[in-house]
Amino acid sequence: MFKIGVMLESFRLSLEESIQAAAALNIDGIQLYATGGETHFSKLQGAKLEAFRHQLSDAGLEVAAVCGDFGGHGFALASENTPKIAKTQQVIDLAKKLNSSVVTTHIGVIPSDPSHPRYALMQAACKEIGRYAHDLGITLAIETGPEPAKVLRMFLDDLGPDSGVGVNFDPANLVMVCREDIPQAVETLAPYIVHTHAKDGCNLKELDPEILYGVFAGDPAPSGFSIEDVILETPLGEGEVPFQDYLHALRTHGYTDGYLTIEREVGEHPQQDIATAVNFLRKL
């Protein structure tokens, strides 16, 4: 059976309240952001780290994954990569202390042409981080979304075996941005999937991922462009992710007892939406 988790920050509560809310749902684990707030890797050290570990243990929760996403353009800008790589390694250190084997992140939009200069730049960053993670028994999991599954698979294959780099499979991102066939995308990326997000959404209009993720990173939006006009995150079961077929594909291709971690980034009633999502997944 799959395990069910939740992104702590999705509750939009204090850290202690979020842990209590997760425990009340009788789920298996949590994912936390280690790049901001109360769980920033620089804050969650020493006595605070031990207290956090005890809080999770008392609540019967494990750490499914740690999010090491620093925003911006990921590892697509050479001028930013040296400090980002060092910080990501510190997130990996924290994951090790929390007994988690997965650190998730967005790395930027992977070019479909491997001869593009940005491709080599992103490869180099992932190789360096991946080696560090691999030596600690951790996988750096690239979150799906900015590019089609086949492009991400090419990128991962080019990194080579035992790279320490895998996939955090977010079906909503692939639906909203790339209009992907989700069961096919699972088949394409199956050897690399180490963690998943349980999220749903719709694509409202064909879009250029370079523009969308550029706006997410803080670039000025082109005239007439609005995120709300092109993608829509929805509660689970109300979007375009075919969850029955999606979970069947995960099982078929070997992801049988990993996490489905609920991520709810919008909505006025996150706790209610998360509880509904837990029930939705249990019924499946």
N, C-alpha and C positions, 0 to 999 in steps of 0.2 A: 504494500500500500504506500502511496505517496505520503509524505509528511506535509503538514500545513504550517506555514509561517506567516509573519506579518512584518512589514517595515515599520519599526517603532515610530519614526517621524510621521507616518501617515495618520496617526491618531491626533496629531497637533496638540499634544498635551505636554506637561513636564515629563522628565525622564521617569521619575517614580510613578506618576499616574499612568504613563504609557505601559510600563511593565505590568502594573496591576490590571490594566484593561486587556492586555494580551493574555495574562493568566486567567482572567475571567472567561475567556473564550475556549479554554481547555484545548489549546493548540500545542504544537510541538516546539516551536522555536521562533526566533526573531532575526531580523536583519537590522543593522544600525549603520548610520552614517558616521564615519570616522573623520570627516573633513569639516565639521562645523558643530556648533551647539555644545551641549553638555558632554557629548561623546567624542569630541575632537581628539585625535590621537595624542595631542600634546597635553590634554587635560586628564584623560583617562589613564592615569599612571599612579603607581604607589598605592596609598591607602584608598584613593577613589576607585582604582581598578579593582582592588580586592572587595570593596563594598559592593560594586556593581556585580561582580561575579557571584557574591553571596545572594544578592537580590534576585538574580536570574535563577540560581539554584533553588532558592526557597519558593520561587514561583513555578518551578518545574519546567523551565525553558532553557533551551540550548541556543547557541549562536549559529544560525544556518549559514550566514554570510556576513561579511563586513563590506560596506560600500566605501570605495576609495576614489570617488569621483570628485575631482577638483574643478569641474566646470570648464568654461571657456572652450577652446578648440581641441581639447584633449591633448594628444601628442603630435598635432599637425603643424606646430610652429617651433622651429628650431630654437628660437630665442627663449622659449619657456620650458624646454624639455629637461634641462639639467636639474633645476629645482623641483620640478614636478616628479621626476623619477626618484629623487631622494625622499620626497615626502611620501610617495607611494610605497617605497620600501619601509618607511616607518609605520604606515598603515598595515603592511604585511606583518611586521613585528607584533603589532597589537593583535591582529587576527590569531597569530600563533599563541599569544598569551590567553586568548579567549577560547582556545581549542576549536577554532573554526578553520576549515581547510579551503575556504573560498573568499577571494576579494574581488568584488565586481567594480567595473568602471566603464565609462564611455571613452573611446580613444580618438574620436573625431570621425569624419567621413572618409572611409577607405576608397581611394580611386579604383575604378574598374580596370584601368590600364596600369599594370605593374611597372611600366617604365616612367610613370609620373613621379617627379621628385618627392612628392609627399609620401608616396608608398614606401620608399626606402627609409625615409625619416621615421615613419611610424613603425616599420619593421625593427629598426635599430632600437627604438625605445622599448618595444615589447620584448625583444630578445633580452635586453639588459634586466628589465623587471622580472621577466619570466624565469631567467636563471636564478635570480635571488629568491623568488617564490618557490621554485622547484626544490632548491636546497633545504627549504624549511618544510617541505611537504604540503605546500599551498599552491593553488591554481589561481592565476590572474584571469578572471572571467570577463571577456569583452561582452558588453550588453548589445543585443541585436537592435536594429532599427535604422541606422543611417544609410545602410546599403543592403542590396538583396543578399539572401543567404548564400548564393553561389559565389559572390564576391568575397564575403567573409570566409567561406570555406577555402578559397584559393589563398587568401592571406594567411590563414592558419596552417595550411599545408606547406606554404613557403617558409614558415618559421621552423619547420622540421619536427621530428619526433622528440618527445620529452622536453618540449620548449617551456613547460610550465604555464602555458597560455591555453585557455579554453573559452567556453561560451556561457554567458548568462542569458538564457533564452526568454525574451519578452515578446510574446505573441502580439500584444496590442501595438507595440512600436512597429512591427513588421507589417501589420494590417494598415495602420494609420499612415505610414510614410511610404511604404513600397508596394502596397496592395498584394502582399505575398499570399500564396497558397500555404497555409500553416502546416498541414500534415507533410507536404512536400519539403517545406523548409526544415522541419524536424528531421526528416530523412537525410537531407543534405548535411546538416550540422551535427547529427547524432553522435559521432565519435568524440565530439568536443564538449557536449552539454554537461555541465557540472552543477548548475543551479538554474531555476526558472522564476520568473515573476508571473503571478496570477493577476493579470490586468486585461481590460477589454477596451475597445474603442472602435471608431469608424473613420474612414477616409472620406472627406467631403468633396475634395477636388484634387485632381492630379497636381503634384507639386514637385519642386526641385529640392531634394534633401540638402544640398549645399546651402540654399537660401534659408530653409527652415532651421537647420542646426547653426547656421551663422547668426540668426536672430536669437536663438536660445543662448548663444555664446556672448551676446551683447552687441553684435554688429547692427548698424542701422537697417531697418526694414526697407526694402524697395517700395517705391510709391504704389499704393493700392494693396500691399500685402498685409494680411492679418492672419495670425496663427489660428484664430477662432474660425476663419473661413475655410481652413483646409483640413484640420484634424479635430476630433472630438473624443475625449476619454469618457467612458461610460461605466456604470456599475457592471459587475460580472454578469454575463448572460444577456446584456442589453445591447451589445455591440456586434461587430462582425467576426469576432474570433469564434470558430466552431469548436467549443470546448469539448464536446463529446469525442469528436474526431481527433482533436488535439491531444487529449489525454491517452486515447487509444494509440496514437502514433508514438507518443513518448514511451509507452509500455512496450510496444512492438519493437522499438529500436533500442531498448536496453536501459532506459531511464525509468526504473520501476519503483525505487524507494527513496528518491530524492525529494527535494523541497519544491512545493508550490508556494511561493512567498507573495502574499497579497500586498500590492502597492496601490495606494489611492492618492493621487496627486491633486485632485480637484474635488468639488462638491462641498455643499454647506453642512453636511452631516456625516463626517468621516467615520465616527464610531459605528453609526447605524449601517453605513455602507460596508464597513469591514465585517461586521457581524453577519450581514446578509451574504457577503462573499464566502465566509466560512461555511455557512449552511449550504450555499450553492455548490461548493466543492464537495462537501460531504455527501450530498445527494448523488453526485456523479461517481 
